[in-house]
Amino acid sequence: MIYYSDEIAQISQVAGLIHLNKLPMDRVPTVDQLLEICTFASTVQGMPLFLGKDEFGNEVFRINFGKASGLGLQTVYYLLTAFFNPVDSNLTDSNPLDWKFFKVCSMPKYLTKISAFILHTLRMDQPGKILVVYGIQKIYREIAGLVKTTKELSGSFG
């Protein structure tokens, strides 16, 4: 199971952490709680990051495609179908052709643009991070709703 966002990588990370019960499903965490658990280190776009296994044994990843999520998904699908050999694979315990991708909801555009400007252009880490987690708080219930639906289905994925 792969959560992805075409905006800010922390959104998909939060979804994965909710899925793994490392963040609450029933309430919105504080800014400090989100700052503590979210990773703000640079990640390579298109590189999946393993977050853990859920209670059903499903592997949970997050991935960030940047602004090219459609192209990124097409590329991943092409590579999996073209190069995956189920008989001779040691990539993972599961069959990559069975992987499920879940697009996580978006933050309000103004928060995305302002936080990106503060983080990347002005290089003001702390204010930019606070703005990112504030945006995540605004959509947290939507993220939790997606994860809840995903978890209800995930027993049949494993």
Contact map, one row per residue, 1 for C-alpha under 8 A:
11100000000000000000000000000000000000000000000000000000011110000000000000000000000000000000000000111100000000000000000000000000000000000000000000000000000000
11110000000000000000000000000000000000000000000000000000000111100000000000000000000000000000000000111100000000000000000000000000000000000000000000000000000000
11111000000110110000000000000000000000000000000000000000000111100000000000000000000000000000000000001111000000000000000000000000000000000000000000000000000000
01111100101100000000000000000000000000000000000000000000000001111000000000000000000000000000000000001111000000000000000000000000000000000000000000000000000000
00111111101100000000000000000000000000000000000000000000000000111100100000000000000000000000000000000011110000000000000000000000000000000000000000000000000000
00011111100000000000000000000000000000000000000000000000000000011111100000000000000000000000000000000000000000000000000000000000000000000000000000000000000000
00001111101000000000000000000000000000000000000000000000000000010110000000000000000000000000000000000000010000010000000000000000000000000000000000000000000000
00001111111100000000000000000000000000000000000000000000000000010100000000000000000000000000000000000000000000010000000000000000000000000000000000000000000000
00011111111110000000000000000000000000000000000000000000000000110000000000000000000000000000000000000000000000000000000000000000000000000000000000000000000000
00000001111111000000000000000000000001110000000000000000000000000000000000000000000000000000000000000000000000000000000000000000000000000000000000000000000000
00011011111111100000000000000000000000000000000000000000000000000000000000000000000000000000000000000001010000000000000000000000000000010000000000000000000000
00111001111111110000000000000000000000000000000000000000000001110000000000000000000000000000000000000001000000000000000000000000000000000000000000000000000000
00100000111111111000000000000000000001000000000000000000000001000000000000000000000000000000000000000000000000000000000000000000000000000000000000000000000000
00000000011111111100001000000000000001000000000000000000000000000000000000000000000000000000000000000000000000000000000000000000000000000000001000000000000000
00100000001111111110000000000000000000000000000000000000000000000000000000000000000000000000000000000001000000000000000000000000000000000000001100100000000000
00100000000111111111000000000000000000000000000000100000000111000000000000000000000000000000000000000000000000000000000000000000000000000000000000100000000000
00000000000011111111111000000000000000000000000000100000000000000000000000000000000000000000000000000000000000000000000000000000000000000000000000000000000000
00000000000001111111111110000000000000000000000000000000000000000000000000000000000000000000000000000000000000000000000000000000000000000000000100100000000000
00000000000000111111111000000000000000000000000000000100000100000000000000000000000000000000000000000000000000000000000000000000000000000000000000110010000000
00000000000000011111111000000000000000000000000000011110000100000000000000000000000000000000000000000000000000000000000000000000000000000000000000000000000000
00000000000000001111111110000000000000000000000000000000000000000000000000000000000000000000000000000000000000000000000000000000000000000000000000000000000000
00000000000000001111111100000000000000000000000000000000000000000000000000000000000000000000000000000000000000000000000000000000000000000000000000000000000000
00000000000001001111111110001000000000000000000000000000000000000000000000000000000000000000000000000000000000000000000000000000000000000000000000000000000000
00000000000000000100111111111000000000000000000000000000000000000000000000000000000000000000000000000000000000000000000000000000000000000000000000000000000000
00000000000000000100101111110000000000000000000000000000000000000000000000000000000000000000000000000000000000000000000000000000000000000000100100010000000000
00000000000000000000000111110000000000000000000000000000000000000000000000000000000000000000000000000000000000000000000000000000000000000000000100000000000000
00000000000000000000000111111000000000000000000000000000000000000000000000000000000000000000000000000000000000000000000000000000000000000000100000000000000000
00000000000000000000000111111100000000000000000000000000000000000000000000000000000000000000000000000000000000000000000000000000000000001001100000000000000000
00000000000000000000001100111110110000000000000000000000000000000000000000000000000000000000000000000000000000000000000000000000000000001000000000000000000000
00000000000000000000000000011111110000000000000000000000000000000000000000000000000000000000000000000000000000000000000000000000000000001000000000000000000000
00000000000000000000000000001111111000000000000000000000000000000000000000000000000000000000000000000000000000000000000000000000010011001000000000000000000000
00000000000000000000000000000111111100000000000000000000000000000000000000000000000000000000000000000000000000000000000000000000000000000000000000000000000000
00000000000000000000000000001111111110000000000000000000000000000000000000000000000000000000000000000000000000000000000000000000000000000000000000000000000000
00000000000000000000000000001111111111000000000000000000000000000000000000000000000000000000000000000000000000000000000000000000000010000000000000000000000000
00000000000000000000000000000011111111000000000000000000000000000000000000000000000000000000000000000000000000000000000000000000110010000000000000000000000000
00000000000000000000000000000001111111000000000000000000000000000000000000000000000000000000000000000000000000000000000000000000000000000000000000000000000000
00000000000000000000000000000000111111100000000000000000000000000000000000000000000000000000000000000000000000000000000000000000000000000000000000000000000000
00000000010011000000000000000000011111110000000000000000000000000000000000000000000000000000000000000000000000000000000000000000000000000000000000000000000000
00000000010000000000000000000000000011111000000000000000000000000000000000000000000000000000000000000000000000000000000000000000000000000000000000000000000000
00000000010000000000000000000000000001111100000000000000000000000000000000000000000000000000000000000000000000000000000000000000100000000000000000000000000000
00000000000000000000000000000000000000111110000000000000000000000000000000000000000000000000000000000000000000000000000000000000000000000000000000000000000000
00000000000000000000000000000000000000011111000000000000000000000000000000000000000000000000000000000000000000000000000000000000000000000000000000000000000000
00000000000000000000000000000000000000001111101000000000000000000000000000000000000000000000000000000000000000000000000000000000000000000000000000000000000000
00000000000000000000000000000000000000000111111000000000000000010000000000000000000000000000000000000000000000000000000000000000000000000000000000000000000000
00000000000000000000000000000000000000000011111000000000000000111100000000000000000000000000000000000000000000000000000000000000000000000000000000000000000000
00000000000000000000000000000000000000000001111100000000000000111000000100000000000000000000000000000000000000000000000000000000000000000000000000000000000000
00000000000000000000000000000000000000000011111110000000000000110000000000000000000000000000000000000000000000000000000000000000000000000000000000000000000000
00000000000000000000000000000000000000000000011111000000000011110000000000000000000000000000000000000000000000000000000000000000000000000000000000000000000000
00000000000000000000000000000000000000000000001111100000000011100000000000000000000000000000000000000000000000000000000000000000000000000000000000000000000000
00000000000000000000000000000000000000000000000111110000001111000000000000000000000000000000000000000000000000000000000000000000000000000000000000000000000000
00000000000000011000000000000000000000000000000011111000001111000000000000000000000000000000000000000000000000000000000000000000000000000000000000000000000000
00000000000000000001000000000000000000000000000001111100001110000000000000000000000000000000000000000000000000000000000000000000000000000000000000000000000000
00000000000000000001000000000000000000000000000000111111111100000000000000000000000000000000000000000000000000000000000000000000000000000000000000000000000000
00000000000000000011000000000000000000000000000000011111111100000000000000000000000000000000000000000000000000000000000000000000000000000000000000000000000000
00000000000000000001000000000000000000000000000000001111110000000000000000000000000000000000000000000000000000000000000000000000000000000000000000000000000000
00000000000000000000000000000000000000000000000000001111110000000000000000000000000000000000000000000000000000000000000000000000000000000000000000000000011001
00000000000000000000000000000000000000000000000000001111111000000000000000000000000000000000000000000000000000000000000000000000000000000000000000000000000001
10000000000000000000000000000000000000000000000000001111111100000000000000000000000000000000000000000000000000000000000000000000000000000000000000000000010011
10000000000000000000000000000000000000000000000001111100111110000000000000000000000000000000000000000000000000000000000000000000000000000000000000000000000000
11100000000000010011000000000000000000000000000001111100011111000000000000000000000000000000000000000000000000000000000000000000000000000000000000000000000000
11100000000000010000000000000000000000000000000111110000001111100000000000000000000000000000000000000000000000000000000000000000000000000000000000000000000000
01110000000110010000000000000000000000000000000111100000000111110000000000000000000000000000000000000000000000000000000000000000000000000000000000000000000000
01111000100100000000000000000000000000000000111110000000000011111000000000000000000000000000000000000000000000000000000000000000000000000000000000000000000000
00011111100100000000000000000000000000000001111100000000000001111100100000000000000000000000000000000000000000000000000000000000000000000000000000000000000000
00011100000000000000000000000000000000000000110000000000000000111111100100000000000000000000000000000000000000000000000000000000000000000000000000000000000000
00001111000000000000000000000000000000000000100000000000000000011111100000000000000000000000000000000000000000000000000000000000000000000000000000000000000000
00000110000000000000000000000000000000000000000000000000000000001111100000000000000000000000000000000000000000000000000000000000000000000000000000000000000000
00000100000000000000000000000000000000000000000000000000000000001111111100000000000000000000000000000000000000000000000000000000000000000000000000000000000000
00001100000000000000000000000000000000000000000000000000000000011111111110000000000000000000000000000000000000000000000000000000000000000000000000000000000000
00000000000000000000000000000000000000000000000000000000000000000001111111000000000000000000000000000000000000000000000000000000000000000000000000000000000000
00000000000000000000000000000000000000000000000000000000000000000001111111100000000000000000000000000000000000000000000000000000000000000000000000000000000000
00000000000000000000000000000000000000000000010000000000000000001001111111110000000000000000000000000000000000000000000000000000000000000000000000000000000000
00000000000000000000000000000000000000000000000000000000000000000000111111111000000000000000000000000000000000000000000000000000000000000000000000000000000000
00000000000000000000000000000000000000000000000000000000000000000000011111111100000000000000000000000000000000000000000000000000000000000000000000000000000000
00000000000000000000000000000000000000000000000000000000000000000000001111111110000000000000000000000000000000000000000000000000000000000000000000000000000000
00000000000000000000000000000000000000000000000000000000000000000000000111111111000000000000000000000000000000000000000000000000000000000000000000000000000000
00000000000000000000000000000000000000000000000000000000000000000000000011111111100000000000000000000000000000000000000000000000000000000000000000000000000000
00000000000000000000000000000000000000000000000000000000000000000000000001111111110000000000000000000000000000000000000000000000000000000000000000000000000000
00000000000000000000000000000000000000000000000000000000000000000000000000111111111100000000000000000000000000000000000000000000000000000000000000000000000000
00000000000000000000000000000000000000000000000000000000000000000000000000011111111100000000000110000000000000000000000000000000000000000000000000000000000000
00000000000000000000000000000000000000000000000000000000000000000000000000001111111100000000000010000000000000000000000000000000000000000000000000000000000000
00000000000000000000000000000000000000000000000000000000000000000000000000000111111100000000000000000000000000000000000000000000000000000000000000000000000000
00000000000000000000000000000000000000000000000000000000000000000000000000000011111110000000000000000000000000000000000000000000000000000000000000000000000000
00000000000000000000000000000000000000000000000000000000000000000000000000000011111111001000000110000000000000000000000000000000000000000000000000000000000000
00000000000000000000000000000000000000000000000000000000000000000000000000000000001111111000000000000000000000000000000000000000000000000000000000000000000000
00000000000000000000000000000000000000000000000000000000000000000000000000000000000111111000001000000000000000000000000000000000000000000000000000000000000000
00000000000000000000000000000000000000000000000000000000000000000000000000000000000011111000000000000000000000000000000000000000000000000000000000000000000000
00000000000000000000000000000000000000000000000000000000000000000000000000000000000011111100000000000000000000000000000000000000000000000000000000000000000000
00000000000000000000000000000000000000000000000000000000000000000000000000000000000111111111000000000000000000000000000000000000000000000000000000000000000000
00000000000000000000000000000000000000000000000000000000000000000000000000000000000000011111100000000000000000000000000000000000000000000000000000000000000000
00000000000000000000000000000000000000000000000000000000000000000000000000000000000000001111100000000000000000000000000000000000000000000000000000000000000000
00000000000000000000000000000000000000000000000000000000000000000000000000000000000000001111111100000000000000000000000000000000000000000000000000000000000000
00000000000000000000000000000000000000000000000000000000000000000000000000000000000000000111111000000000000000000000000000000000000000000000000000000000000000
00000000000000000000000000000000000000000000000000000000000000000000000000000000000000000001111101000000000000000000000000000000000000000000000000000000000000
00000000000000000000000000000000000000000000000000000000000000000000000000000000000001000001111111100000000000000000000000000000000000000000000000000000000000
00000000000000000000000000000000000000000000000000000000000000000000000000000001000100000001011111100000000000000000000000000000000000000000000000000000000000
00000000000000000000000000000000000000000000000000000000000000000000000000000001100100000000001111100000000000000000000000000000000000000000000000000000000000
00000000000000000000000000000000000000000000000000000000000000000000000000000000000000000000011111110000000000000000000000000000000000000000000000000000000010
11000000000000000000000000000000000000000000000000000000000000000000000000000000000000000000001111111000000000000000000000000000000000000000000000000000000000
11000000000000000000000000000000000000000000000000000000000000000000000000000000000000000000000001111100000000000000000000000000000000000000000000000000000000
11110000000000000000000000000000000000000000000000000000000000000000000000000000000000000000000000111110000000000000000000000000000000000000000000000000000000
11110000000000000000000000000000000000000000000000000000000000000000000000000000000000000000000000011111000000000000000000000000000000000000000000000000000000
00111000000000000000000000000000000000000000000000000000000000000000000000000000000000000000000000001111100000000000000000000000000000000000000000000000000000
00111000001100100000000000000000000000000000000000000000000000000000000000000000000000000000000000000111110000000000000000000000000000000000001001000000000000
00001000000000000000000000000000000000000000000000000000000000000000000000000000000000000000000000000011111000000000000000000000000000000010011000000000000000
00001010001000000000000000000000000000000000000000000000000000000000000000000000000000000000000000000001111110000000000000000000000000000010000000000000000000
00000000000000000000000000000000000000000000000000000000000000000000000000000000000000000000000000000000111110110000000000000000000000110110000000000000000000
00000000000000000000000000000000000000000000000000000000000000000000000000000000000000000000000000000000011111110000000000000000000000100000000000000000000000
00000000000000000000000000000000000000000000000000000000000000000000000000000000000000000000000000000000011111111000000000000000000000000000000000000000000000
00000000000000000000000000000000000000000000000000000000000000000000000000000000000000000000000000000000000111111100000000000000000000000000000000000000000000
00000000000000000000000000000000000000000000000000000000000000000000000000000000000000000000000000000000001111111110000000000000001100100000000000000000000000
00000011000000000000000000000000000000000000000000000000000000000000000000000000000000000000000000000000001111111111000000000000000100100000000000000000000000
00000000000000000000000000000000000000000000000000000000000000000000000000000000000000000000000000000000000011111111100000000000000000000000000000000000000000
00000000000000000000000000000000000000000000000000000000000000000000000000000000000000000000000000000000000001111111110000000000000000000000000000000000000000
00000000000000000000000000000000000000000000000000000000000000000000000000000000000000000000000000000000000000111111111000000001101100000000000000000000000000
00000000000000000000000000000000000000000000000000000000000000000000000000000000000000000000000000000000000000011111111110000001000000000000000000000000000000
00000000000000000000000000000000000000000000000000000000000000000000000000000000000000000000000000000000000000001111111111000000000000000000000000000000000000
00000000000000000000000000000000000000000000000000000000000000000000000000000000000000000000000000000000000000000111111111111011000000000000000000000000000000
00000000000000000000000000000000000000000000000000000000000000000000000000000000000000000000000000000000000000000011111111111011100000000000000000000000000000
00000000000000000000000000000000000000000000000000000000000000000000000000000000000000000000000000000000000000000001111111110000000000000000000000000000000000
00000000000000000000000000000000000000000000000000000000000000000000000000000000000000000000000000000000000000000001111111100000000000000000000000000000000000
00000000000000000000000000000000000000000000000000000000000000000000000000000000000000000000000000000000000000000000111111110000000000000000000000000000000000
00000000000000000000000000000000000000000000000000000000000000000000000000000000000000000000000000000000000000000000011111111000000000000000000000000000000000
00000000000000000000000000000000000000000000000000000000000000000000000000000000000000000000000000000000000000000000011101111111000000000000000000000000000000
00000000000000000000000000000000000000000000000000000000000000000000000000000000000000000000000000000000000000000000011000111111100000000000000000000000000000
00000000000000000000000000000000000000000000000000000000000000000000000000000000000000000000000000000000000000000000000000011111110000000000000000000000000000
00000000000000000000000000000000000000000000000000000000000000000000000000000000000000000000000000000000000000000000011000011111111000000000000000000000000000
00000000000000000000000000000000000000000000000000000000000000000000000000000000000000000000000000000000000000000011011000011111111100000000000000000000000000
00000000000000000000000000000000001000010000000000000000000000000000000000000000000000000000000000000000000000000010001000001111111110000000000000000000000000
00000000000000000000000000000010001000000000000000000000000000000000000000000000000000000000000000000000000000000000000000000111111111000000000000000000000000
00000000000000000000000000000000000000000000000000000000000000000000000000000000000000000000000000000000000000100010000000000011111111100000000000000000000000
00000000000000000000000000000000000000000000000000000000000000000000000000000000000000000000000000000000000000110010000000000001111111110000000000000000000000
00000000000000000000000000000010011000000000000000000000000000000000000000000000000000000000000000000000000000000000000000000000111111111000000000000000000000
00000000000000000000000000000010000000000000000000000000000000000000000000000000000000000000000000000000000000000000000000000000011111111100000000000000000000
00000000000000000000000000000000000000000000000000000000000000000000000000000000000000000000000000000000001100110000000000000000001111111110000000000000000000
00000000001000000000000000000000000000000000000000000000000000000000000000000000000000000000000000000000001000000000000000000000000111111111000000000000000000
00000000000000000000000000011110000000000000000000000000000000000000000000000000000000000000000000000000000000000000000000000000000011111111100000000000000000
00000000000000000000000000000000000000000000000000000000000000000000000000000000000000000000000000000000001000000000000000000000000001111111100000000000000000
00000000000000000000000000000000000000000000000000000000000000000000000000000000000000000000000000000000111000000000000000000000000000111111111000000000000000
00000000000000000000000000010000000000000000000000000000000000000000000000000000000000000000000000000000000000000000000000000000000000011111111100000000000000
00000000000000000000000010110000000000000000000000000000000000000000000000000000000000000000000000000000000000000000000000000000000000001111111110000000000000
00000000000000000000000000000000000000000000000000000000000000000000000000000000000000000000000000000000100000000000000000000000000000000011111111000000000000
00000000000001100000000000000000000000000000000000000000000000000000000000000000000000000000000000000001100000000000000000000000000000000011111111100000000000
00000000000000100100000011000000000000000000000000000000000000000000000000000000000000000000000000000000000000000000000000000000000000000001111111110000000000
00000000000000000000000000000000000000000000000000000000000000000000000000000000000000000000000000000000000000000000000000000000000000000000111111111000000000
00000000000000000000000000000000000000000000000000000000000000000000000000000000000000000000000000000001000000000000000000000000000000000000011111111100000000
00000000000000110110000000000000000000000000000000000000000000000000000000000000000000000000000000000000000000000000000000000000000000000000001111111110000000
00000000000000000010000010000000000000000000000000000000000000000000000000000000000000000000000000000000000000000000000000000000000000000000000111111111000000
00000000000000000000000000000000000000000000000000000000000000000000000000000000000000000000000000000000000000000000000000000000000000000000000011111111100000
00000000000000000000000000000000000000000000000000000000000000000000000000000000000000000000000000000000000000000000000000000000000000000000000001111111110000
00000000000000000010000000000000000000000000000000000000000000000000000000000000000000000000000000000000000000000000000000000000000000000000000000111111111000
00000000000000000000000000000000000000000000000000000000000000000000000000000000000000000000000000000000000000000000000000000000000000000000000000011111111000
00000000000000000000000000000000000000000000000000000000000000000000000000000000000000000000000000000000000000000000000000000000000000000000000000001111111110
00000000000000000000000000000000000000000000000000000001010000000000000000000000000000000000000000000000000000000000000000000000000000000000000000000111111111
00000000000000000000000000000000000000000000000000000001000000000000000000000000000000000000000000000000000000000000000000000000000000000000000000000011111111
00000000000000000000000000000000000000000000000000000000000000000000000000000000000000000000000000000000000000000000000000000000000000000000000000000000111111
00000000000000000000000000000000000000000000000000000000010000000000000000000000000000000000000001000000000000000000000000000000000000000000000000000000111111
00000000000000000000000000000000000000000000000000000001110000000000000000000000000000000000000000000000000000000000000000000000000000000000000000000000011111
